[in-house]
Amino acid sequence: MAARPQSHSRVLFAQLLFLSAWTSTAIVQACAERESGEHGLELLQQRMSLHFDGSQQQLGRTVPMTWIHFPKAGSSFVNVLIHMPGFCPAAGPELSVDEDHFGCRFATNFYKACPDLCDAGHMRCQASPHECVGSRYPELEGHMVGLFRQPEQRTLSAYHDDARTWMVLGTDCTHQNNTKPPVPIFARYFAGTVAYQLVGDGLPNWEAGGHFMLPGLVHIPERTPKMAEEAMRRLRDGFAFVGITEEWDLSICLFHSMFGGQCRATDFQDTRSSVPGKSADDLYDTAPLEGFHDEIDGMVYQEAVRIFRKKLLEFNVTMDSCAHWMTLQRFWRFLTFPARRLPDVYIVGAAKSGTSALYSYLSMHPSVKKPFLKENRFLTGMCGSRLSCWRFRSLFPTWLECPAGCLAFDSDATASFQPELASALYKQATPNAKIILSCREPCAAAFSLYKMRRRIKGRGEYGMTFRDFYNLECSWKATGLLNEEMRMAQELDAGCCPRLPDRWGECVTASLLRGYHYAEILQAFRARFDSHNILVIRFKDLVEDTEGTVRRIFEFLGLEKDVYLPDLKKLSLEDVMDFQLEDEGPGAVLPPEDKELLEEYFKVRNEQFAAMMAKPLTDLW
């Protein structure tokens, strides 16, 4: 099919009318099906609320709802609760429990404000974010909701959460230097704290080393299998809702399926990650635990998973049904695309070179508004196969959310794997945008990306060797599909909206090496953007001089560069960026023959990049 010319204003208006009519028809049809019993969803308001049969009765039996929040299991869940109908009438629709609204200790500060914001008949305001159930169980039975996280991952998340003073006292939100015990020692103190929080008594004292911080952890009574069994019983009998942090999206959809309420974009966002850009589905390497396993909380977690799976079946919640509301939400964003602004700046890669950290650091600036999604993968077909600017625009904030004087940005490392396509789209959409490229030594970066991909269960590459990945990339290259990139880029340059070929996304995301062809990446963007609008930074500088590099980026973007920043060195950069290559476990060390293969593969490409940057090879990384 021939590419279509880029829409002018009258064509955009016609598309808007068509989408409005289509979506309205879909909503009317869905509601009609709902009344006839043929559809499991009821669409309410323009926010596309989700309700299942019996949700109101289920909610009536549960209120006042009590959130039992286990440390590092998902503070963001509070944003789901406060926007449930009737729960917090004084909380405006845009209120979010995060640092912007409640300061760095926003969970604690929210609970102080909770009685004034929330209705006690719907949501019980507790004195502390992590209160124990203990002897209050008879009062709370049937009213509790909570999320549970895999114990070793929760432990490591707590260990790396310097800002919350899990390790020691005397620190604050400025991330003062913390002296940490070794990981295995902390893990033994932290073990069993979920079981204790469900069964034990007490109120964590944040200012004096409460239960879930050292030295408070030292004084918690011994956690035993008997305590775990009682915790499991309370979980079965006393919780109205059990979610799993690692299954966040499904947990949110299940909650709304059970109790109604609006599905909101903020329900699916992490407002309190231990490490910038890191979420619960990005797994910590457990090697520092030295084989330690939390057997007590492991028993509780397995019971939580069993209950969660049972409820998914009972309420017919699947990834497909969960995606249904997200599709509707996407249509809402499409409908409002004329009111949205395109990015002023793009972080284009490279993968495993600090893009997640850059996303978080840029978001810290008060004059910057982050996109609806990080890694939106628009160029790999996540928003449809047609590469049109109005679809692209739907991913970004409105002019009200990001007014004049603020910057909107995009961060998508897949751009470096398809630089001609990315630069052509960005040029068509925003010809004066600024581009940021972070460069890391290609062999180390590619191997780091390999290690990340091979450990993700559920992906086809799970457990593959590095040579398997290399051969897979070669097989995709042999298909000739990648040759379509230049054709699509030329169509975008001509003002058209090309369609991605079948399996394009699969082909691009299977690559380990293309994203580190730095000369080709830089050439593609220099061909379409003024060189003064392109900033190339070294991954090494981002690691060794984090704050200086971030402030240099602020200056490049025309932002106030002297704004307050926390001590970025205490944000565990090595975890965000996977800077240190693990030296234990199968597949953790690149075999010499594969290293030699990579060095030969990148040799000429690196020389070309050095010539473009007018630097010796030794200064590139």
C-alpha positions as CSV (number, residue, x, y, z in Angstrom):
1,M,0.0,0.0,0.0
2,A,1.4,3.4,-0.9
3,A,2.2,5.8,1.9
4,R,-0.3,8.5,2.6
5,P,0.6,12.1,2.7
6,Q,0.9,13.6,6.2
7,S,-2.5,15.0,7.2
8,H,-3.2,18.7,7.1
9,S,-5.5,20.4,9.5
10,R,-8.7,19.5,7.8
11,V,-7.7,15.9,7.4
12,L,-6.8,15.8,11.1
13,F,-10.2,17.3,12.0
14,A,-11.9,14.6,9.9
15,Q,-9.9,11.9,11.7
16,L,-10.8,13.4,15.0
17,L,-14.5,13.3,14.1
18,F,-14.2,9.7,12.9
19,L,-12.4,8.6,16.0
20,S,-15.0,10.3,18.2
21,A,-17.8,8.6,16.4
22,W,-16.1,5.3,16.4
23,T,-15.3,5.4,20.1
24,S,-18.7,6.6,21.0
25,T,-20.3,3.8,19.0
26,A,-17.9,1.3,20.7
27,I,-18.9,2.5,24.2
28,V,-22.6,2.4,23.4
29,Q,-22.2,-1.1,22.0
30,A,-20.2,-2.2,25.1
31,C,-22.8,-0.8,27.4
32,A,-25.6,-2.5,25.5
33,E,-23.7,-5.8,25.7
34,R,-23.2,-5.3,29.4
35,E,-27.0,-4.9,30.0
36,S,-27.7,-8.0,28.0
37,G,-25.1,-10.0,30.0
38,E,-22.9,-10.6,27.0
39,H,-20.0,-8.4,28.1
40,G,-18.0,-8.5,31.3
41,L,-17.2,-4.8,31.3
42,E,-19.2,-1.7,31.9
43,L,-17.7,1.5,30.5
44,L,-18.3,4.6,32.7
45,Q,-17.4,8.2,31.9
46,Q,-14.7,9.2,29.5
47,R,-12.1,7.7,31.9
48,M,-13.3,4.2,30.8
49,S,-14.0,2.7,34.2
50,L,-14.0,-1.0,34.7
51,H,-16.7,-2.8,36.7
52,F,-17.6,-6.4,36.9
53,D,-20.9,-7.9,38.2
54,G,-21.0,-7.7,41.9
55,S,-18.2,-5.2,42.3
56,Q,-20.3,-2.8,44.3
57,Q,-21.5,-5.6,46.6
58,Q,-17.9,-6.8,47.0
59,L,-16.8,-3.2,47.8
60,G,-19.6,-2.8,50.4
61,R,-18.4,-5.9,52.3
62,T,-14.8,-4.6,52.3
63,V,-15.1,-1.0,53.4
64,P,-13.6,0.6,55.4
65,M,-10.7,-0.7,53.3
66,T,-7.4,-1.1,55.1
67,W,-4.2,-1.1,53.1
68,I,-1.5,-3.3,54.6
69,H,1.6,-2.0,53.0
70,F,4.7,-4.2,53.3
71,P,8.0,-2.3,52.8
72,K,9.2,-2.3,49.1
73,A,6.0,-4.1,47.8
74,G,4.5,-1.1,46.0
75,S,3.9,2.2,47.6
76,S,2.2,3.4,44.4
77,F,-0.8,1.3,45.2
78,V,-2.1,4.1,47.4
79,N,-2.8,6.1,44.3
80,V,-5.3,3.4,43.2
81,L,-7.1,3.7,46.6
82,I,-7.4,7.4,47.0
83,H,-9.1,7.7,43.6
84,M,-11.7,5.0,44.3
85,P,-15.2,6.6,44.4
86,G,-16.0,8.0,47.8
87,F,-12.7,7.1,49.3
88,C,-10.9,10.4,49.5
89,P,-13.4,13.2,48.5
90,A,-11.0,16.0,49.2
91,A,-8.3,14.5,46.9
92,G,-8.5,16.2,43.5
93,P,-8.4,14.1,40.4
94,E,-4.8,15.0,39.6
95,L,-3.5,14.4,43.2
96,S,-0.9,11.7,43.4
97,V,0.9,10.5,46.5
98,D,4.4,11.2,45.3
99,E,7.3,13.5,46.1
100,D,5.8,16.4,44.0
101,H,2.7,16.5,46.2
102,F,3.9,15.2,49.6
103,G,7.6,15.6,49.8
104,C,10.3,13.0,49.9
105,R,8.7,11.0,52.7
106,F,5.4,11.2,50.9
107,A,3.9,8.0,52.3
108,T,4.4,9.1,55.8
109,N,3.3,12.6,55.0
110,F,0.2,11.3,53.2
111,Y,-0.9,9.4,56.3
112,K,-0.7,12.6,58.3
113,A,-3.0,14.3,55.8
114,C,-5.2,11.3,55.3
115,P,-7.9,12.1,57.9
116,D,-8.5,15.4,56.2
117,L,-8.5,13.9,52.7
118,C,-10.3,10.6,53.1
119,D,-13.6,9.3,54.3
120,A,-13.2,7.0,57.3
121,G,-16.2,5.0,56.2
122,H,-14.4,4.0,53.0
123,M,-10.7,4.0,53.8
124,R,-9.0,3.5,57.1
125,C,-6.2,6.0,57.7
126,Q,-3.4,4.4,59.7
127,A,-0.8,6.1,61.8
128,S,2.1,4.7,59.8
129,P,2.7,3.3,56.3
130,H,3.8,0.0,57.7
131,E,1.7,-0.8,60.7
132,C,1.5,-4.3,62.0
133,V,-1.7,-6.2,62.1
134,G,-1.1,-8.2,65.2
135,S,-3.9,-8.2,67.8
136,R,-6.0,-5.9,65.5
137,Y,-6.7,-8.8,63.2
138,P,-10.3,-9.3,64.5
139,E,-11.1,-5.7,63.7
140,L,-9.4,-5.8,60.3
141,E,-10.5,-9.2,59.1
142,G,-12.1,-9.0,55.7
143,H,-11.1,-5.4,55.2
144,M,-7.5,-5.7,54.3
145,V,-5.9,-5.3,50.9
146,G,-2.2,-5.6,50.0
147,L,0.4,-6.5,47.5
148,F,3.1,-9.1,48.0
149,R,6.6,-9.3,46.5
150,Q,9.1,-12.1,46.0
151,P,11.1,-12.1,49.2
152,E,14.6,-11.9,47.8
153,Q,13.7,-9.2,45.4
154,R,12.0,-7.2,48.2
155,T,15.0,-7.6,50.4
156,L,17.4,-6.3,47.7
157,S,15.1,-3.4,46.9
158,A,15.1,-2.4,50.6
159,Y,18.9,-2.7,50.7
160,H,19.3,-0.3,47.8
161,D,16.7,2.2,49.0
162,D,19.2,4.6,50.6
163,A,16.7,7.4,50.7
164,R,14.4,5.6,53.1
165,T,17.2,4.8,55.7
166,W,16.6,1.1,55.8
167,M,20.2,0.5,56.7
168,V,21.0,3.1,59.3
169,L,19.6,6.1,61.1
170,G,20.6,9.7,60.6
171,T,20.0,10.0,56.9
172,D,17.3,12.0,55.2
173,C,16.0,12.7,51.7
174,T,19.2,14.4,50.7
175,H,20.7,10.9,50.5
176,Q,23.5,11.4,53.1
177,N,26.3,8.8,53.1
178,N,25.1,5.5,54.5
179,T,27.3,2.9,55.9
180,K,25.7,-0.4,54.9
181,P,26.2,-3.9,56.4
182,P,27.0,-6.7,53.9
183,V,23.9,-7.8,51.9
184,P,23.7,-11.3,53.5
185,I,23.7,-9.8,57.0
186,F,20.9,-7.3,56.2
187,A,18.9,-10.1,54.4
188,R,18.9,-12.2,57.6
189,Y,17.6,-9.3,59.6
190,F,15.0,-8.4,57.0
191,A,13.8,-12.0,56.5
192,G,10.3,-12.9,57.7
193,T,9.2,-9.3,58.2
194,V,6.1,-9.8,56.1
195,A,5.0,-12.7,58.3
196,Y,5.8,-10.6,61.4
197,Q,3.9,-7.6,60.1
198,L,0.8,-9.8,59.6
199,V,1.1,-11.5,63.0
200,G,3.2,-9.4,65.3
201,D,2.3,-6.2,67.2
202,G,3.9,-2.8,67.2
203,L,4.2,0.4,65.3
204,P,7.4,1.1,63.4
205,N,9.0,4.2,64.8
206,W,10.6,5.9,61.8
207,E,12.6,8.3,63.8
208,A,14.1,5.8,66.2
209,G,14.9,2.8,64.1
210,G,11.5,1.1,63.8
211,H,10.7,-2.5,63.0
212,F,11.7,-2.4,59.4
213,M,15.0,-0.5,59.7
214,L,18.2,-1.3,61.4
215,P,18.6,-1.3,64.3
216,G,14.9,-1.9,64.7
217,L,15.1,-5.1,62.7
218,V,17.5,-6.5,65.3
219,H,14.8,-6.4,68.0
220,I,12.0,-8.1,66.2
221,P,11.1,-11.4,67.8
222,E,12.3,-14.5,66.0
223,R,10.3,-15.3,62.9
224,T,9.3,-18.9,62.8
225,P,7.5,-21.3,60.4
226,K,4.6,-21.3,62.9
227,M,4.4,-17.5,62.5
228,A,4.4,-18.0,58.7
229,E,1.5,-20.5,59.0
230,E,-0.6,-18.0,61.0
231,A,0.3,-15.3,58.5
232,M,-0.9,-17.6,55.6
233,R,-4.2,-18.2,57.5
234,R,-4.7,-14.5,57.9
235,L,-3.9,-14.0,54.3
236,R,-6.5,-16.5,53.2
237,D,-9.3,-15.4,55.6
238,G,-8.6,-11.8,56.3
239,F,-7.6,-10.2,53.0
240,A,-10.3,-9.0,50.6
241,F,-7.7,-8.4,47.9
242,V,-4.3,-9.9,47.3
243,G,-2.0,-8.5,44.5
244,I,1.4,-9.5,43.3
245,T,4.0,-6.7,42.8
246,E,5.7,-8.6,40.0
247,E,2.3,-8.8,38.2
248,W,1.4,-5.1,38.8
249,D,-0.8,-4.6,35.7
250,L,-2.8,-7.7,36.3
251,S,-3.1,-6.8,40.0
252,I,-4.5,-3.4,39.2
253,C,-7.0,-4.8,36.7
254,L,-8.0,-7.5,39.2
255,F,-8.6,-4.8,41.9
256,H,-10.8,-2.8,39.6
257,S,-12.6,-5.9,38.5
258,M,-13.4,-6.8,42.1
259,F,-14.3,-3.3,43.4
260,G,-15.0,-1.1,40.4
261,G,-13.5,2.4,40.2
262,Q,-11.7,4.1,37.4
263,C,-8.6,2.7,35.8
264,R,-6.2,5.6,35.6
265,A,-2.8,5.9,33.9
266,T,-1.3,6.7,37.3
267,D,-2.5,3.3,38.6
268,F,0.2,1.7,36.4
269,Q,3.1,4.0,37.3
270,D,5.8,3.5,39.9
271,T,6.0,6.6,42.1
272,R,8.7,5.2,44.5
273,S,11.4,3.1,42.9
274,S,14.5,2.3,44.9
275,V,16.6,3.1,41.9
276,P,15.8,5.6,39.2
277,G,14.0,4.0,36.3
278,K,13.8,0.6,38.0
279,S,10.5,-1.2,38.5
280,A,9.5,-4.5,40.1
281,D,9.7,-6.4,36.9
282,D,13.4,-5.4,36.5
283,L,14.9,-8.2,38.6
284,Y,17.8,-7.7,40.9
285,D,20.7,-10.0,40.6
286,T,20.5,-12.3,43.7
287,A,24.2,-13.2,43.7
288,P,25.0,-10.7,46.5
289,L,22.7,-12.7,48.8
290,E,25.2,-15.6,48.6
291,G,22.6,-18.2,48.4
292,F,20.4,-16.9,51.3
293,H,16.6,-17.5,50.9
294,D,13.9,-16.0,53.1
295,E,12.1,-19.3,53.9
296,I,9.5,-17.6,56.2
297,D,8.3,-14.9,53.9
298,G,8.7,-17.4,51.0
299,M,5.9,-19.5,52.5
300,V,3.6,-16.4,52.7
301,Y,4.5,-15.3,49.2
302,Q,3.6,-18.6,47.7
303,E,0.2,-18.5,49.4
304,A,-0.3,-15.0,48.1
305,V,0.5,-16.2,44.6
306,R,-2.0,-19.1,44.9
307,I,-4.8,-16.7,46.1
308,F,-3.9,-14.2,43.3
309,R,-4.1,-16.9,40.6
310,K,-7.4,-18.2,42.0
311,K,-9.0,-14.7,41.9
312,L,-7.8,-14.1,38.4
313,L,-9.7,-17.1,37.3
314,E,-12.7,-16.2,39.4
315,F,-13.0,-12.8,38.0
316,N,-11.9,-13.8,34.5
317,V,-9.0,-11.3,34.4
318,T,-6.3,-12.0,31.8
319,M,-3.7,-9.9,30.0
320,D,-6.2,-9.6,27.1
321,S,-9.0,-8.3,29.3
322,C,-6.6,-6.0,31.1
323,A,-5.3,-4.7,27.8
324,H,-8.9,-3.9,26.9
325,W,-9.2,-0.9,29.2
326,M,-5.7,0.2,28.1
327,T,-6.9,0.1,24.5
328,L,-9.8,2.3,25.5
329,Q,-7.5,4.6,27.4
330,R,-5.3,4.8,24.3
331,F,-8.3,5.8,22.2
332,W,-9.0,8.5,24.8
333,R,-5.4,9.8,24.3
334,F,-5.9,9.6,20.5
335,L,-9.1,11.6,20.8
336,T,-7.3,14.3,22.7
337,F,-4.1,14.4,20.6
338,P,-4.7,18.0,19.3
339,A,-4.4,19.2,22.9
340,R,-1.1,17.4,23.4
341,R,2.4,18.6,22.7
342,L,5.2,16.8,21.1
343,P,8.6,16.3,22.7
344,D,11.2,19.0,22.8
345,V,14.0,16.5,23.5
346,Y,14.6,12.8,22.7
347,I,16.8,10.4,24.6
348,V,17.7,7.9,21.8
349,G,19.9,5.4,23.5
350,A,22.0,3.5,23.7
351,A,20.4,0.6,25.6
352,K,22.2,-0.3,28.8
353,S,24.1,3.0,28.6
354,G,22.2,4.9,31.2
355,T,19.0,5.7,29.4
356,S,16.9,4.7,32.5
357,A,19.0,6.9,34.7
358,L,18.8,9.8,32.2
359,Y,15.0,9.4,32.2
360,S,14.8,9.7,35.9
361,Y,17.4,12.6,36.2
362,L,15.6,14.6,33.5
363,S,12.3,14.0,35.3
364,M,13.8,15.6,38.5
365,H,13.9,19.0,36.9
366,P,10.8,21.1,37.8
367,S,10.5,22.4,34.3
368,V,10.4,19.0,32.6
369,K,7.3,16.7,32.2
370,K,7.9,13.1,31.5
371,P,5.9,11.1,28.8
372,F,2.9,8.9,29.4
373,L,5.2,5.8,29.0
374,K,8.9,5.3,29.2
375,E,10.2,3.2,26.4
376,N,7.0,3.6,24.4
377,R,8.4,1.5,21.5
378,F,6.3,3.5,19.1
379,L,8.8,2.7,16.3
380,T,8.3,-1.1,16.8
381,G,4.5,-0.9,16.5
382,M,3.3,-0.7,20.1
383,C,0.8,1.9,19.1
384,G,-0.1,0.4,15.7
385,S,1.8,-0.1,12.5
386,R,1.1,3.3,11.0
387,L,3.8,5.8,11.8
388,S,1.7,9.0,12.0
389,C,2.5,12.1,14.1
390,W,-1.0,12.3,15.6
391,R,-0.6,8.8,17.1
392,F,2.9,9.7,18.3
393,R,1.5,12.9,19.9
394,S,-1.0,10.9,21.9
395,L,1.9,9.6,24.1
396,F,2.8,13.0,25.6
397,P,1.3,15.4,28.1
398,T,-1.3,18.0,27.3
399,W,-0.5,21.7,27.0
400,L,-2.2,22.2,30.4
401,E,0.1,19.6,31.9
402,C,3.2,20.9,30.2
403,P,2.6,24.6,29.5
404,A,4.9,27.1,27.8
405,G,8.2,27.3,29.6
406,C,8.3,23.5,30.4
407,L,9.9,20.8,28.3
408,A,8.3,17.5,27.2
409,F,10.7,14.6,26.4
410,D,10.8,11.1,25.1
411,S,13.1,8.3,26.1
412,D,13.2,5.2,23.9
413,A,16.4,3.2,23.5
414,T,14.9,1.3,20.6
415,A,15.6,4.4,18.5
416,S,19.3,3.6,18.4
417,F,18.5,0.2,16.8
418,Q,16.6,2.0,13.9
419,P,18.3,5.4,13.7
420,E,17.2,6.3,10.2
421,L,13.5,5.6,11.0
422,A,13.7,7.4,14.4
423,S,15.5,10.5,13.1
424,A,13.1,10.8,10.2
425,L,10.0,10.5,12.5
426,Y,11.4,12.9,15.0
427,K,12.4,15.4,12.3
428,Q,8.9,15.3,10.7
429,A,7.2,15.7,14.1
430,T,9.6,18.2,15.8
431,P,12.2,19.6,13.4
432,N,13.9,21.7,16.1
433,A,14.0,19.1,18.8
434,K,17.2,18.3,20.7
435,I,18.8,14.8,20.7
436,I,20.7,13.1,23.5
437,L,22.8,10.0,22.9
438,S,24.7,8.2,25.6
439,C,27.6,6.0,24.4
440,R,29.1,3.0,26.2
441,E,31.9,0.7,25.0
442,P,29.9,-1.5,22.5
443,C,31.2,-4.9,23.7
444,A,30.3,-4.2,27.3
445,A,27.0,-2.7,26.4
446,A,25.9,-5.5,24.1
447,F,26.9,-8.1,26.7
448,S,25.0,-6.2,29.4
449,L,21.9,-6.2,27.2
450,Y,22.3,-9.9,26.6
451,K,22.5,-10.6,30.3
452,M,19.3,-8.6,30.9
453,R,17.4,-10.3,28.1
454,R,18.4,-13.9,28.9
455,R,17.2,-13.7,32.5
456,I,13.6,-12.5,31.6
457,K,11.3,-15.4,32.0
458,G,8.6,-15.5,29.4
459,R,10.8,-14.2,26.6
460,G,11.8,-16.5,23.8
461,E,15.4,-15.7,24.5
462,Y,15.3,-16.8,28.1
463,G,18.4,-18.9,28.9
464,M,20.0,-18.5,25.4
465,T,23.8,-18.2,25.1
466,F,25.4,-15.2,23.8
467,R,26.3,-17.0,20.6
468,D,22.6,-18.0,20.2
469,F,21.7,-14.3,20.3
470,Y,24.4,-13.4,17.8
471,N,23.2,-16.1,15.4
472,L,19.6,-15.0,15.9
473,E,20.5,-11.5,14.9
474,C,22.4,-12.8,11.8
475,S,19.3,-14.8,10.8
476,W,17.1,-11.7,11.0
477,K,19.6,-9.7,9.0
478,A,19.5,-12.4,6.3
479,T,15.8,-12.0,5.8
480,G,16.3,-8.5,4.3
481,L,13.6,-7.1,6.5
482,L,16.0,-4.5,7.9
483,N,16.4,-3.0,4.5
484,E,12.9,-1.6,4.8
485,E,14.2,0.9,7.3
486,M,15.6,3.3,4.7
487,R,12.5,3.1,2.6
488,M,10.3,4.0,5.5
489,A,12.7,6.8,6.5
490,Q,12.5,8.3,3.0
491,E,8.7,8.2,3.1
492,L,8.8,10.1,6.4
493,D,11.2,12.6,5.0
494,A,8.7,13.2,2.2
495,G,6.0,13.9,4.7
496,C,4.2,10.6,4.5
497,C,3.1,8.1,7.1
498,P,4.6,4.7,6.3
499,R,3.3,1.4,7.7
500,L,5.7,-0.9,9.5
501,P,6.1,-4.2,7.8
502,D,5.0,-7.4,9.5
503,R,7.3,-8.6,12.2
504,W,9.3,-5.4,12.2
505,G,9.1,-5.0,16.0
506,E,10.2,-8.6,16.5
507,C,13.2,-8.1,14.2
508,V,14.4,-4.9,15.9
509,T,14.0,-6.1,19.4
510,A,15.9,-9.3,18.7
511,S,19.0,-7.3,18.0
512,L,21.9,-7.0,20.4
513,L,24.4,-5.2,18.2
514,R,22.6,-2.7,15.9
515,G,22.0,-0.3,18.8
516,Y,25.8,0.3,19.1
517,H,26.6,1.2,15.5
518,Y,27.3,4.7,16.8
519,A,28.7,6.1,13.6
520,E,25.5,5.1,11.8
521,I,23.3,6.5,14.6
522,L,25.1,9.8,14.7
523,Q,25.1,10.1,10.9
524,A,21.3,9.5,10.7
525,F,20.6,12.3,13.2
526,R,23.2,14.7,11.9
527,A,21.6,14.4,8.4
528,R,18.3,15.6,9.8
529,F,19.1,17.8,12.8
530,D,21.5,20.7,13.4
531,S,24.7,19.5,15.0
532,H,24.2,22.0,17.8
533,N,21.0,20.2,18.7
534,I,22.7,16.9,19.3
535,L,24.5,16.0,22.5
536,V,26.7,12.9,22.8
537,I,27.7,12.0,26.3
538,R,29.9,9.2,27.6
539,F,28.4,6.5,29.8
540,K,31.7,6.7,31.8
541,D,31.0,10.4,32.6
542,L,27.5,9.6,33.7
543,V,28.9,7.1,36.1
544,E,31.9,8.9,37.4
545,D,30.6,12.5,37.3
546,T,26.9,12.0,37.5
547,E,25.8,15.4,38.8
548,G,28.2,17.3,36.5
549,T,26.9,15.4,33.5
550,V,23.3,15.9,34.4
551,R,23.8,19.6,34.9
552,R,25.5,19.8,31.5
553,I,22.4,18.2,30.0
554,F,20.2,20.8,31.7
555,E,22.4,23.5,30.2
556,F,22.2,22.0,26.8
557,L,18.4,22.0,27.0
558,G,18.3,25.6,28.1
559,L,17.1,24.7,31.6
560,E,18.1,26.2,34.9
561,K,21.2,24.1,35.6
562,D,21.6,25.0,39.3
563,V,18.3,23.5,40.5
564,Y,18.4,21.3,43.6
565,L,19.4,17.7,43.0
566,P,19.8,14.9,45.6
567,D,23.2,13.2,45.8
568,L,22.9,11.2,42.6
569,K,25.8,9.0,43.5
570,K,23.6,7.5,46.3
571,L,21.0,6.3,43.8
572,S,22.8,3.1,43.1
573,L,23.8,3.8,39.5
574,E,25.5,0.5,39.1
575,D,22.1,-1.2,39.5
576,V,20.3,1.2,37.1
577,M,22.9,0.8,34.4
578,D,24.2,-2.7,35.1
579,F,27.7,-1.1,35.0
580,Q,29.5,-3.9,36.9
581,L,29.6,-7.1,34.9
582,E,28.8,-10.0,37.2
583,D,31.5,-12.6,37.5
584,E,29.4,-15.5,38.9
585,G,26.8,-17.9,37.5
586,P,26.3,-19.4,34.0
587,G,26.4,-16.9,31.2
588,A,27.6,-14.1,33.5
589,V,31.1,-13.9,31.9
590,L,31.6,-13.4,28.2
591,P,33.6,-16.3,26.8
592,P,36.9,-15.3,25.2
593,E,35.9,-16.4,21.7
594,D,32.7,-14.4,21.9
595,K,34.6,-11.3,23.1
596,E,37.0,-11.7,20.2
597,L,34.0,-12.0,17.9
598,L,32.5,-8.8,19.2
599,E,35.8,-6.8,19.1
600,E,36.2,-7.8,15.5
601,Y,32.5,-6.9,14.7
602,F,32.8,-3.4,16.2
603,K,36.4,-2.6,15.1
604,V,35.7,-0.7,11.9
605,R,32.5,0.8,13.2
606,N,34.3,2.2,16.3
607,E,37.0,3.7,14.0
608,Q,34.3,5.4,12.0
609,F,32.7,6.8,15.1
610,A,36.1,8.1,16.4
611,A,36.6,9.9,13.1
612,M,33.2,11.5,13.3
613,M,33.8,12.7,16.8
614,A,37.4,13.8,16.0
615,K,38.6,11.8,19.0
616,P,41.0,8.9,19.5
617,L,39.4,5.6,20.2
618,T,40.6,5.6,23.8
619,D,38.6,8.8,24.5
620,L,35.3,7.5,23.2
621,W,34.2,5.5,26.2
